[in-house]
Amino acid sequence: MNSRYLEDLKMGDVFICPGVTITESEIIGFALTYDPQPFHVNTLAASDSIYGGLIASGFHVIALSFRLFMQLGIFQTSSMGSPGIDEVRWTMPVRPGDTLHTEVIVESVTPSRSKPDRGVAKLKFKSINQRKEEVATFYLNLLIKSRSTLG
């Protein structure tokens, strides 16, 4: 897919990312490094938790969702990073064997008033499992180059 620039986006645009199945070893590996809570790293402790089994860290889920979106290549040459993420919600546990895909909706596109070479796209991310249940949502504010940077 060709890279998109600020002017190429409009409110309501939707991007659908392919799915990926999350494994027990990926859940434990991520959690051991970044979120070592018992229900993320220990199957026995997780079975006695309120979740009744091992679940993925919410940070893992949003990182995975972001990766799936970036792999589409839509902003390969136009992304300038992000000033932040808003309203992160983890709405349902993600378990080993779940297949997640990401849907990204353009909520708004705002050109910079002081720097005409860029602007911010507010993108709503929805992480969805194989049963079509939303497991996480968040808003990413992505700084994107304007076509004026192409010269």
C-alpha positions in Angstrom: 0.0 0.0 0.0 1.2 3.5 -0.8 2.1 5.8 2.1 -0.6 8.2 3.0 0.0 11.8 4.0 -2.1 14.2 6.0 -4.1 15.4 3.0 -4.9 11.8 2.0 -6.9 11.2 5.2 -10.5 12.0 6.0 -12.7 11.5 9.0 -14.3 8.1 8.9 -11.6 6.3 6.9 -11.2 2.7 8.2 -8.2 0.5 7.9 -8.5 -3.3 8.7 -5.4 -5.1 9.7 -4.9 -8.9 9.3 -5.1 -11.1 12.4 -2.5 -12.8 14.5 -2.9 -15.6 17.0 -1.3 -15.0 20.3 0.5 -17.9 22.0 1.0 -18.8 25.7 4.8 -18.4 25.3 4.3 -14.9 23.7 2.1 -13.8 26.6 4.5 -15.0 29.2 7.6 -13.7 27.4 6.1 -10.2 27.1 4.9 -10.2 30.7 8.2 -11.4 32.1 9.9 -8.4 30.5 7.2 -5.6 30.9 4.3 -6.6 33.1 5.3 -9.5 35.5 2.0 -9.9 37.3 1.1 -13.5 38.3 -1.9 -13.8 36.0 0.4 -13.0 33.0 3.4 -15.1 33.8 2.3 -18.1 35.9 -0.4 -20.5 34.7 -1.1 -22.0 38.1 -1.4 -18.6 39.8 -3.5 -17.4 36.8 -6.0 -20.3 37.3 -6.6 -19.1 40.9 -7.0 -15.4 39.8 -10.2 -13.6 39.0 -9.5 -14.4 35.3 -9.5 -18.2 35.8 -6.4 -18.6 33.6 -3.5 -17.0 31.9 -4.2 -13.6 30.1 -2.1 -11.3 28.0 -1.0 -8.0 29.4 -3.0 -5.1 28.2 0.2 -3.4 27.2 1.0 -6.4 25.0 -2.4 -6.1 23.4 -2.0 -2.4 22.5 1.6 -2.9 21.3 0.5 -5.8 19.1 -2.5 -3.8 17.7 -0.1 -0.9 16.9 2.3 -3.3 15.2 -0.4 -4.8 13.0 -1.4 -1.4 11.9 2.1 -0.2 11.2 2.8 -3.3 9.2 0.1 -2.2 6.7 2.7 0.4 5.5 0.2 3.2 5.3 2.4 5.7 7.1 5.8 4.2 6.2 7.3 7.4 4.9 4.9 10.0 6.5 4.8 9.1 10.2 6.7 11.5 12.5 5.8 9.7 15.7 3.1 10.4 18.2 2.6 13.0 20.9 0.5 10.5 22.9 -2.2 7.9 23.4 -5.6 8.7 24.9 -8.4 6.7 26.6 -6.8 3.3 26.7 -9.4 0.7 27.7 -9.0 -3.1 28.2 -12.5 -4.5 27.9 -12.0 -8.2 27.8 -9.1 -10.6 28.6 -7.0 -12.0 25.8 -6.1 -15.6 26.3 -3.6 -18.0 24.6 -5.0 -19.0 21.2 -7.0 -15.9 20.7 -6.6 -14.4 17.2 -6.6 -10.6 17.3 -7.0 -8.1 14.5 -7.1 -4.4 14.5 -9.5 -1.9 13.0 -8.4 1.7 12.9 -10.8 4.6 12.3 -9.7 8.1 11.4 -11.5 10.3 14.0 -10.0 13.7 13.0 -7.3 15.3 10.9 -5.9 18.5 12.1 -3.2 20.4 10.1 -0.6 22.2 12.3 -1.2 26.0 12.5 2.5 26.7 13.2 4.2 24.0 11.1 2.6 23.6 7.6 4.7 20.5 6.9 2.7 18.3 9.3 -0.5 17.7 11.3 -2.1 15.2 13.7 -4.5 12.4 12.8 -6.5 11.1 15.7 -6.9 7.4 15.1 -9.2 5.1 17.1 -7.8 1.6 17.5 -10.1 -1.3 18.1 -8.5 -4.7 19.0 -11.0 -7.4 18.2 -10.8 -11.2 18.8 -11.9 -14.1 16.7 -15.4 -13.9 18.3 -15.7 -10.3 17.1 -15.5 -9.0 20.7 -13.6 -5.8 21.3 -10.8 -6.6 23.8 -9.2 -3.1 23.8 -9.6 0.4 22.4 -7.4 3.4 22.4 -6.9 6.7 20.5 -3.5 7.3 19.0 -2.6 10.9 18.0 -0.2 10.4 15.0 2.0 13.2 13.8 2.0 12.9 10.0 3.9 14.7 7.3 2.0 16.9 4.8 2.4 16.4 1.1 4.1 19.8 1.1 7.2 18.0 2.4 7.5 16.1 -0.9 8.9 19.2 -2.6 
